[in-house]
Amino acid sequence: MAMWCAIRTFAAHADELGNARPTRPIFFTKPDGCLSTSSIIDVTGHDGEIHHEVELVLKLGEEGEVTYLAVGLDLTDRAAQQEARPEGLPWARGKAFRGAARLGAFVPWTESVEALSTSGLHLELRIDGEVRQSAPIVGMSIPPSRLLDDLQDWAPLQRGDLVFTGTPPGVGQLHAGQHVEAVLFDGDNVVVSRLDLHCA
């Protein structure tokens, strides 16, 4: 299983970090060893600052089609990422550390990938009950359909691969003692997938 992670797919997130808005999809990868099922995010034992990034995650089938959806967290060591960026160095230390990927429960998706953008799906992340990130999937400047079209052109996709589709604005540092909720809602504001985590 590979984790293909798109960046800057919400224009407002690119803007908040002072990054250029891409004209085509850009990806990095996380090894599957980054995936953790723990309910604890270790922020004090990690060397740098851990930042939250809530995302829609797609699971792919045999033909590269979307078969399941979940809410996910792409946790980022922002300082390590920023240190690598000026010289164009890889982001591994900032994005591929232990526990850097979290997933809520997967639910089946039987429609086309294009339908994701008109489905009413909505991402939200709360810290101690306060909304920090909130955005509809229709608000993506690079939609899921474009991400998959690009991946299918060049990536060695396999059944079970995951696509993290990028985060909306509002990212920020996590601190010990905080309660983190990441939620994917449908068009009727019903919870589709959820993560309930604590920082320690």
N, C-alpha and C positions, 0 to 999 in steps of 0.2 A: 504494500500500500504506500502511495506517495501522497503528500500534502502539498498542493499547489496553491500558493498564497498570492492573491492580487493586491496591488497597492494603488492608492490614489484614485479609487473608483468613485468616490464622492468628492466632487470638486471642492466643497467647503473644508474637507479634511486636509486636502493638499494645501489649501490656502492657510489654514491655521498653523501648519508646520513650516510655512514659508517655502513650499516646494512648488515646482512647475506642474501645471496640469498636463498629464500625458495625453497624447493624441491616439495612442494605441495601448492595448493591455501590457502591463509589466508584471512579472511574477518573480517570486523567490520560492524556495522549497524548505520545508521542515522535515527532518527525519521522523519516522513514526515513533521513535523513542522519546520524542518531545511530548507525546500525548499522555496525559495523566487523568485518572479517574478519581483522584483524591478530592475531597471537599475543602481542602486547605490550600491556599496560595502562600507559598513561603516567600515573604518579602523581607524578613530580617536576616535570613541565612544566605540570601543572594548577595552577590558582590556589588550590584548596581541598583538603580531605581527600576522598579517594575511598574509599567504603565498598562492600563486596560485598553483593549480594542475589541468591541463587540462586532460580530460578523454573521452573515448568513453563510452556512456551510452546505455544500452540495455533495452528495455521494453519487458516484457514477456507476453505470451498468456496463455490460459487455461491449456495447457499441458506443460508449462514451456519452450515453444519454443520462439525464438526471433521474435517479430512482428514489432518492430520499433527501429530506431536508432536516437541518437542525440549526439551533443557535450555537455559536462558538465564540471562544475568546482566543485571540492571537495576542498573547502576553509579550511585551517588549521591554527589553532593557534599553531605555531610550539613550542613556549616556553612552553605552557601548555602540549603539547604532550611529549616533552622531559623531563619535570619534572616528568610525570607519569611513563615514561618508565623504569627507573632503578629499581623500586620496582614492576614492572609488574602490575601496577594499570590500570584501564580502561582509555580510551582516550576520554571520553565523553566531557570534558571541551575543549579539543583541536580539536574535530571533529564534535560535535553535537550542536554547538551554533546556535543562530538565524541567518538565512541567509547563513548558511555554505554550502548549496547545490544550484547550479544554473544549469538551463537546457536551451539549445537552442531548436529550433523547431524539433519535431520528424518527421521522414520520414519513410515510410513503408520499411520493409525488408522481402522479400518473398523467399530468398534462405536459405540454411542450415547455422547453426552457424559455421561450418567448413569453409564455403566459405568466412567468414569475413576476414580470414587471407590471402586469395589470391585475394581479391577484389580490392586491390590498395588503400584502405582507408588510410587516413593520418591525423594526428592531428597537430595542430599548435596553439601556443599562442603568441600574440604580445602585448607589452606594449609600448604605444606611437609610434607604427609603427615598433618597433624593435622586431625581432623574439627572444623569450626566450626559448620556448619549441617547438620541431618539431620532429616527428617520425612517421613512417608507422606502421600500426597495425601488419603487418607481422613481425616487429621487436620485438614483445612481447615475452619474454622468457616463460611466462605462457599464452598461447593463450585463447581467449574467449571460445572455445570449452571445454578446460580443466576446466575453471571456472564453466561453467554450469553443466558439468558432476559431479563436486564435490558438487555443491549446491543441485543438484537433488537427491543426495544420502542421505542428512540429513536435509536440510532446509525446513521449511514449506512454500514453494513458493505458491504464489497466482497470479491470473491474474492481470496484471497492476504493478507488482513489477518491480523495477528498479535495474539494476546491473551496478555499476560504475566499470570499468574494470582495473583501475590503471593508473598511470601517467608516462610519460617518464621523462628523466632527464631535469634539467634546472629550477626546482622549485625555488621560491624566494619570498621575502617580497614585499607586495604592499604598496604604499604610497599615501597619499591624492593628488588629482590632476591628477593622472595617468589615461590614457585611456586603457582599457583592451579589446582585441578582442580574442575570442576563436573560432576556426574554424575546422570543419570536412570536408575534401576534399574527392572526389572520385578518381578513378584511372586516370581520365582525368583532374585532378586539378580543377574540378568544385565544388563550395561550396555546400555541402549537408545540413549542419546545422551550425548556427552561433550564438554567443553571443557577444553583444556590450555593455560594461559596463564602468562606471566611478567610481573612488575611491574618497571618501569624508570623 
